[in-house]
Amino acid sequence: MNIIALNGSPRKTWNTATLLSKALEGAASQGAETELIHLNDLNYKGCVSCFACKRKDGQHGKCAVKDDLAEVLEKLETVDAIIFGSPIYYMSITAGMTALLERFLFSHSIYNPEIATVYPRKIQAGFIYTMNATEKQVEQFGLKQSLNLHEIMIEKTIGKPVTSLYSYDTYQFSDYEKYESSMFSEEAKAKQKAEQFPLDCQRAFEMGVKLASDEI
Ligand SMILES: Cc1cc2nc3c(=O)[nH]c(=O)nc-3n(C[C@H](O)[C@H](O)[C@H](O)COP(=O)(O)O)c2cc1C
């Protein structure tokens, strides 16, 4: 069992990366081999619309762009589960995660109504989101409904359900005093970090356990 986690945050040790690491710890506790990839380390772009992945005479089902993402996309062909992780940037996932999804999803979908996906396996996935917004704000803005659209596309590609995990009201800076952040109460943020974030880490761990335990 091989599980890859993809960190869509440019920060390698903050909220998203921490939760992804916990999920991988959970997977490893069940004997899975795990790898955490920080997308921001890689030099790549989104889909360039070359349509090589749709050509009848070519490598259909494969992204033809040869940049740093090519190796990651190759690995995603053989993994047993994927855990996506992204902070919310302007009500969506980050540009790096969007670019990865364009390349991963589009290369596995062909314009044939009888073939839902050309992804070679049926695997599960998790999606971990971190955000400054509170749960109440997320409900107010209907954010989950729009994020769910990505999950539907992922499910169509990988053929199995995506489990999502939301971590709200995250701690953003190492020292709130140093940044203009008067709209937040540092005390409330610190409380969230001390009390809620560990629970989110536990939920991430359990996601990893579940992904590694379920039958493929
Ligand atoms: C460019 C940018 C845009 C952001 N936009 C939002 C947003 O629309 N909604 C939100 O709740 N948080 C927003 N945030 C806050 C991050 O989602 C939040 O701090 C997240 O937990 C950061 O993840 P990280 O600690 O893994 O980097 C934004 C942060 C940045 C840097």
The ligand as a Gaussian input file, in Angstrom:
#p B3LYP/6-31G(d) Opt

LIG

0 1
 C       -3.172000      34.585000      -0.503000
 C       -4.022000      34.100000       0.628000
 C       -5.409000      34.074000       0.492000
 C       -6.209000      33.579000       1.516000
 N       -7.577000      33.536000       1.333000
 C       -8.363000      32.980000       2.294000
 C       -9.779000      32.876000       2.099000
 O      -10.343000      33.257000       1.077000
 N      -10.503000      32.302000       3.096000
 C       -9.918000      31.847000       4.249000
 O      -10.640000      31.329000       5.099000
 N       -8.584000      31.923000       4.453000
 C       -7.798000      32.484000       3.502000
 N       -6.427000      32.545000       3.692000
 C       -5.846000      31.971000       4.937000
 C       -5.328000      30.553000       4.743000
 O       -6.251000      29.736000       4.058000
 C       -5.031000      29.883000       6.090000
 O       -4.204000      30.676000       6.862000
 C       -4.436000      28.498000       5.880000
 O       -4.588000      27.716000       7.029000
 C       -2.957000      28.567000       5.515000
 O       -2.443000      27.291000       5.332000
 P       -0.921000      26.942000       5.717000
 O       -0.757000      27.320000       7.153000
 O       -0.785000      25.491000       5.477000
 O       -0.066000      27.738000       4.799000
 C       -5.614000      33.094000       2.714000
 C       -4.205000      33.135000       2.849000
 C       -3.418000      33.645000       1.832000
 C       -1.909000      33.671000       2.005000

